[in-house]
Amino acid sequence: MGHPGRPRRLQHPAPARPPAPPRVSALSITSVTRSTGTVVLVLRGSVGTADVDSFRAALADALRAHRPPELEIDCSGVFELDPGVAGRIASTIWAAAPGATRVTVVRAPAALRQQLRLCGGAGLLA
């Protein structure tokens, strides 16, 4: 029994909250090869930190499958960008393509261009 005016102690802890469902990616990545041999990764949608692994995999697949002299990352369809993601994208590009393939980010929205410049990725911009 408890004392009047005091809250009763629970015998069992309250059940834990169920985990949040996994974030559904709102980013699509399509690979296109031009007649010139340039491979283009076309990004559409919003880019969050959870999307960096998908981007890394798509970039690695394109580089491995085509071994292009040039690869463009077309960001014209990117409409939302989580803070700090540009730096992770730049690091991913530098790690995946250290020399043989020239990688450039093209048609990037202003927010992405600014973030790339701030994180040292201005050299990736076309």
PyRosetta script that sets phi, psi and omega in degrees:
from pyrosetta import init, pose_from_sequence

init()
pose = pose_from_sequence("MGHPGRPRRLQHPAPARPPAPPRVSALSITSVTRSTGTVVLVLRGSVGTADVDSFRAALADALRAHRPPELEIDCSGVFELDPGVAGRIASTIWAAAPGATRVTVVRAPAALRQQLRLCGGAGLLA")
pose.set_psi(1, 152.2)
pose.set_omega(1, -179.5)
pose.set_phi(2, -104.5)
pose.set_psi(2, 174.4)
pose.set_omega(2, 176.4)
pose.set_phi(3, -89.6)
pose.set_psi(3, 145.2)
pose.set_omega(3, 178.4)
pose.set_phi(4, -61.4)
pose.set_psi(4, 137.3)
pose.set_omega(4, 177.8)
pose.set_phi(5, 87.1)
pose.set_psi(5, -10.3)
pose.set_omega(5, 177.6)
pose.set_phi(6, -100.6)
pose.set_psi(6, 141.0)
pose.set_omega(6, 177.0)
pose.set_phi(7, -67.6)
pose.set_psi(7, 146.9)
pose.set_omega(7, 177.6)
pose.set_phi(8, -79.3)
pose.set_psi(8, 142.8)
pose.set_omega(8, 176.4)
pose.set_phi(9, -81.3)
pose.set_psi(9, 139.1)
pose.set_omega(9, 176.1)
pose.set_phi(10, -77.7)
pose.set_psi(10, 140.9)
pose.set_omega(10, 177.2)
pose.set_phi(11, -73.8)
pose.set_psi(11, -35.8)
pose.set_omega(11, -177.9)
pose.set_phi(12, -122.6)
pose.set_psi(12, 142.9)
pose.set_omega(12, 177.9)
pose.set_phi(13, -64.4)
pose.set_psi(13, 152.9)
pose.set_omega(13, 177.3)
pose.set_phi(14, -62.0)
pose.set_psi(14, 145.7)
pose.set_omega(14, -179.9)
pose.set_phi(15, -62.0)
pose.set_psi(15, 144.3)
pose.set_omega(15, 179.3)
pose.set_phi(16, -67.7)
pose.set_psi(16, 149.1)
pose.set_omega(16, 175.5)
pose.set_phi(17, -68.5)
pose.set_psi(17, 140.3)
pose.set_omega(17, 176.9)
pose.set_phi(18, -65.4)
pose.set_psi(18, 148.9)
pose.set_omega(18, -179.7)
pose.set_phi(19, -63.2)
pose.set_psi(19, 149.9)
pose.set_omega(19, 177.9)
pose.set_phi(20, -65.7)
pose.set_psi(20, 143.7)
pose.set_omega(20, 178.0)
pose.set_phi(21, -63.8)
pose.set_psi(21, 151.4)
pose.set_omega(21, 179.3)
pose.set_phi(22, -61.5)
pose.set_psi(22, 146.9)
pose.set_omega(22, 179.8)
pose.set_phi(23, -68.2)
pose.set_psi(23, 128.3)
pose.set_omega(23, 175.7)
pose.set_phi(24, -84.0)
pose.set_psi(24, 125.7)
pose.set_omega(24, -176.6)
pose.set_phi(25, -68.1)
pose.set_psi(25, 137.0)
pose.set_omega(25, 175.8)
pose.set_phi(26, -105.5)
pose.set_psi(26, 19.2)
pose.set_omega(26, -179.6)
pose.set_phi(27, -111.2)
pose.set_psi(27, 131.4)
pose.set_omega(27, 171.4)
pose.set_phi(28, -116.2)
pose.set_psi(28, 142.2)
pose.set_omega(28, -179.4)
pose.set_phi(29, -127.1)
pose.set_psi(29, 122.7)
pose.set_omega(29, -179.9)
pose.set_phi(30, -121.5)
pose.set_psi(30, 138.9)
pose.set_omega(30, 178.6)
pose.set_phi(31, -104.9)
pose.set_psi(31, 130.6)
pose.set_omega(31, 179.7)
pose.set_phi(32, -130.2)
pose.set_psi(32, 139.5)
pose.set_omega(32, 175.9)
pose.set_phi(33, -112.8)
pose.set_psi(33, 122.7)
pose.set_omega(33, 177.9)
pose.set_phi(34, -77.5)
pose.set_psi(34, 164.0)
pose.set_omega(34, 178.6)
pose.set_phi(35, -64.3)
pose.set_psi(35, -20.9)
pose.set_omega(35, 178.8)
pose.set_phi(36, -78.8)
pose.set_psi(36, -7.8)
pose.set_omega(36, -178.1)
pose.set_phi(37, 96.5)
pose.set_psi(37, -8.1)
pose.set_omega(37, 178.1)
pose.set_phi(38, -72.1)
pose.set_psi(38, 129.6)
pose.set_omega(38, 176.1)
pose.set_phi(39, -94.1)
pose.set_psi(39, 137.3)
pose.set_omega(39, -179.7)
pose.set_phi(40, -122.1)
pose.set_psi(40, 124.3)
pose.set_omega(40, 169.9)
pose.set_phi(41, -96.2)
pose.set_psi(41, 118.3)
pose.set_omega(41, -177.5)
pose.set_phi(42, -100.1)
pose.set_psi(42, 118.3)
pose.set_omega(42, 179.6)
pose.set_phi(43, -101.4)
pose.set_psi(43, 132.7)
pose.set_omega(43, 179.9)
pose.set_phi(44, -134.8)
pose.set_psi(44, 133.6)
pose.set_omega(44, 174.9)
pose.set_phi(45, 111.5)
pose.set_psi(45, -152.5)
pose.set_omega(45, 179.9)
pose.set_phi(46, -103.5)
pose.set_psi(46, 145.1)
pose.set_omega(46, -177.0)
pose.set_phi(47, -115.5)
pose.set_psi(47, 117.7)
pose.set_omega(47, 177.8)
pose.set_phi(48, -117.2)
pose.set_psi(48, 174.9)
pose.set_omega(48, -179.5)
pose.set_phi(49, -61.4)
pose.set_psi(49, -30.5)
pose.set_omega(49, 179.1)
pose.set_phi(50, -69.5)
pose.set_psi(50, -15.6)
pose.set_omega(50, -178.0)
pose.set_phi(51, -89.8)
pose.set_psi(51, -9.4)
pose.set_omega(51, -175.7)
pose.set_phi(52, -63.1)
pose.set_psi(52, -38.4)
pose.set_omega(52, 178.9)
pose.set_phi(53, -64.6)
pose.set_psi(53, -39.8)
pose.set_omega(53, 177.0)
pose.set_phi(54, -64.1)
pose.set_psi(54, -41.2)
pose.set_omega(54, 177.7)
pose.set_phi(55, -63.0)
pose.set_psi(55, -44.9)
pose.set_omega(55, 179.7)
pose.set_phi(56, -58.5)
pose.set_psi(56, -44.2)
pose.set_omega(56, -179.7)
pose.set_phi(57, -65.8)
pose.set_psi(57, -43.2)
pose.set_omega(57, 179.9)
pose.set_phi(58, -64.6)
pose.set_psi(58, -40.8)
pose.set_omega(58, 178.8)
pose.set_phi(59, -65.2)
pose.set_psi(59, -45.8)
pose.set_omega(59, 179.4)
pose.set_phi(60, -62.7)
pose.set_psi(60, -42.0)
pose.set_omega(60, 178.6)
pose.set_phi(61, -62.1)
pose.set_psi(61, -44.7)
pose.set_omega(61, -179.3)
pose.set_phi(62, -64.1)
pose.set_psi(62, -42.2)
pose.set_omega(62, -179.9)
pose.set_phi(63, -67.7)
pose.set_psi(63, -40.7)
pose.set_omega(63, -178.6)
pose.set_phi(64, -70.4)
pose.set_psi(64, -43.0)
pose.set_omega(64, -175.7)
pose.set_phi(65, -73.0)
pose.set_psi(65, -36.4)
pose.set_omega(65, -172.1)
pose.set_phi(66, -109.6)
pose.set_psi(66, -25.4)
pose.set_omega(66, -174.4)
pose.set_phi(67, 44.6)
pose.set_psi(67, 54.0)
pose.set_omega(67, -174.7)
pose.set_phi(68, -75.8)
pose.set_psi(68, 150.8)
pose.set_omega(68, 173.2)
pose.set_phi(69, -70.5)
pose.set_psi(69, -28.2)
pose.set_omega(69, 178.9)
pose.set_phi(70, -135.9)
pose.set_psi(70, 141.6)
pose.set_omega(70, 175.3)
pose.set_phi(71, -136.0)
pose.set_psi(71, 128.9)
pose.set_omega(71, 178.5)
pose.set_phi(72, -108.9)
pose.set_psi(72, 142.5)
pose.set_omega(72, 173.2)
pose.set_phi(73, -110.8)
pose.set_psi(73, 104.4)
pose.set_omega(73, -176.4)
pose.set_phi(74, -86.5)
pose.set_psi(74, 112.8)
pose.set_omega(74, -176.4)
pose.set_phi(75, -106.9)
pose.set_psi(75, 18.4)
pose.set_omega(75, -176.7)
pose.set_phi(76, -62.4)
pose.set_psi(76, -23.5)
pose.set_omega(76, -179.3)
pose.set_phi(77, -95.6)
pose.set_psi(77, 6.4)
pose.set_omega(77, 179.1)
pose.set_phi(78, -81.9)
pose.set_psi(78, 120.1)
pose.set_omega(78, -178.2)
pose.set_phi(79, -113.6)
pose.set_psi(79, -6.9)
pose.set_omega(79, 178.1)
pose.set_phi(80, -150.7)
pose.set_psi(80, 142.3)
pose.set_omega(80, -175.7)
pose.set_phi(81, -141.9)
pose.set_psi(81, 122.2)
pose.set_omega(81, 176.5)
pose.set_phi(82, -67.2)
pose.set_psi(82, 147.7)
pose.set_omega(82, 177.5)
pose.set_phi(83, -59.2)
pose.set_psi(83, 137.4)
pose.set_omega(83, 177.1)
pose.set_phi(84, 84.8)
pose.set_psi(84, -9.3)
pose.set_omega(84, -177.4)
pose.set_phi(85, -69.2)
pose.set_psi(85, -33.9)
pose.set_omega(85, -178.6)
pose.set_phi(86, -59.4)
pose.set_psi(86, -39.8)
pose.set_omega(86, 178.2)
pose.set_phi(87, -63.6)
pose.set_psi(87, -39.4)
pose.set_omega(87, 178.2)
pose.set_phi(88, -69.2)
pose.set_psi(88, -35.9)
pose.set_omega(88, 177.0)
pose.set_phi(89, -65.9)
pose.set_psi(89, -45.1)
pose.set_omega(89, 178.9)
pose.set_phi(90, -60.1)
pose.set_psi(90, -45.1)
pose.set_omega(90, 178.7)
pose.set_phi(91, -61.4)
pose.set_psi(91, -38.9)
pose.set_omega(91, 178.4)
pose.set_phi(92, -63.6)
pose.set_psi(92, -42.9)
pose.set_omega(92, 179.5)
pose.set_phi(93, -64.1)
pose.set_psi(93, -47.1)
pose.set_omega(93, -178.4)
pose.set_phi(94, -62.1)
pose.set_psi(94, -37.8)
pose.set_omega(94, -179.1)
pose.set_phi(95, -73.0)
pose.set_psi(95, -36.0)
pose.set_omega(95, -175.4)
pose.set_phi(96, -80.7)
pose.set_psi(96, -32.0)
pose.set_omega(96, -174.6)
pose.set_phi(97, -128.5)
pose.set_psi(97, 73.7)
pose.set_omega(97, -175.3)
pose.set_phi(98, -73.6)
pose.set_psi(98, -10.4)
pose.set_omega(98, -178.8)
pose.set_phi(99, -171.6)
pose.set_psi(99, -47.4)
pose.set_omega(99, -171.1)
pose.set_phi(100, -68.1)
pose.set_psi(100, -29.6)
pose.set_omega(100, -178.5)
pose.set_phi(101, -114.7)
pose.set_psi(101, 130.5)
pose.set_omega(101, 175.5)
pose.set_phi(102, -85.2)
pose.set_psi(102, 118.4)
pose.set_omega(102, -179.0)
pose.set_phi(103, -109.0)
pose.set_psi(103, 129.9)
pose.set_omega(103, 177.2)
pose.set_phi(104, -130.8)
pose.set_psi(104, 149.5)
pose.set_omega(104, 174.7)
pose.set_phi(105, -99.3)
pose.set_psi(105, 121.9)
pose.set_omega(105, -176.5)
pose.set_phi(106, -118.5)
pose.set_psi(106, 155.3)
pose.set_omega(106, 176.5)
pose.set_phi(107, 49.0)
pose.set_psi(107, 43.0)
pose.set_omega(107, 179.6)
pose.set_phi(108, -82.3)
pose.set_psi(108, 139.2)
pose.set_omega(108, 175.0)
pose.set_phi(109, -64.8)
pose.set_psi(109, 161.2)
pose.set_omega(109, -174.7)
pose.set_phi(110, -55.4)
pose.set_psi(110, -41.2)
pose.set_omega(110, -178.5)
pose.set_phi(111, -63.1)
pose.set_psi(111, -40.6)
pose.set_omega(111, 178.9)
pose.set_phi(112, -69.0)
pose.set_psi(112, -41.9)
pose.set_omega(112, 178.3)
pose.set_phi(113, -59.8)
pose.set_psi(113, -44.4)
pose.set_omega(113, -179.3)
pose.set_phi(114, -63.9)
pose.set_psi(114, -45.0)
pose.set_omega(114, 179.4)
pose.set_phi(115, -63.4)
pose.set_psi(115, -39.4)
pose.set_omega(115, 178.3)
pose.set_phi(116, -63.7)
pose.set_psi(116, -41.7)
pose.set_omega(116, 178.2)
pose.set_phi(117, -62.4)
pose.set_psi(117, -42.2)
pose.set_omega(117, -177.9)
pose.set_phi(118, -66.5)
pose.set_psi(118, -29.1)
pose.set_omega(118, -177.5)
pose.set_phi(119, -96.9)
pose.set_psi(119, 9.2)
pose.set_omega(119, 178.0)
pose.set_phi(120, 89.9)
pose.set_psi(120, 10.3)
pose.set_omega(120, -177.4)
pose.set_phi(121, -97.8)
pose.set_psi(121, 19.9)
pose.set_omega(121, -178.9)
pose.set_phi(122, -59.6)
pose.set_psi(122, -30.9)
pose.set_omega(122, 179.9)
pose.set_phi(123, -67.6)
pose.set_psi(123, -14.2)
pose.set_omega(123, 177.9)
pose.set_phi(124, -83.5)
pose.set_psi(124, -18.5)
pose.set_omega(124, -176.3)
pose.set_phi(125, -77.3)
pose.set_psi(125, 137.3)
pose.set_omega(125, 177.6)
pose.set_phi(126, -91.1)
pose.dump_pdb("model.pdb")
